[in-house]
Structures are given as structure tokens and as C-alpha cells.
Amino acid sequence: MSKLIRSFGFAFEGIHHALRHNQNLQIHFLAVFVVIVAAWFYKVSHIEQAILTVTILVALSAEMINTSLEEM
């Protein structure tokens, strides 16, 4: 079980590192915040929230993969 917890620790450390050093990812996280607030304000349905969540995760993952490839 400790390997799993350690793996998540490394993942969160990587996200933190990317947020500190990547301006585009910071902008993406700001956009995510705006979208979440707008979704709350407009009271979107549960299915729409699920779609937004998946879309947000895909976009952030793609940005992080793109950044890692650019830095290599």
C-alpha cells in the first residue's frame, strides 16, 4: 500500500512542479477555476458536470504531456 501512496505523492509533486514553472498550465488552471465557478453559477446538471470534469482532466493532461515533450 505504501508504494501506491508514494506514487500519488510523486504525481502530486509533478503537478506542483509544473504549476510553478509553466505559465501555460497556470493559465489553464485559471480557466478551470472560471469554468467551475460558471458551472456552479448556472447550476449545470450532474451529467454536464461529469462531462466538464472529463474534458478538464483531458485538457490538463494534454497540456502537461505537451510541456514534458517540449522540455525534452
LINDA-V60338 format. One record per helix or strand. SS is the DSSP state (A for helix, B for strand). FROM is the first residue (numbers start at 1). TO is the last residue. If there is no record, write none. Layout:
BEGIN
ss->SS from->FROM to->TO
ss->SS from->FROM to->TO
END
This chain:
BEGIN
ss->A from->2 to->21
ss->A from->23 to->41
ss->A from->46 to->71
END
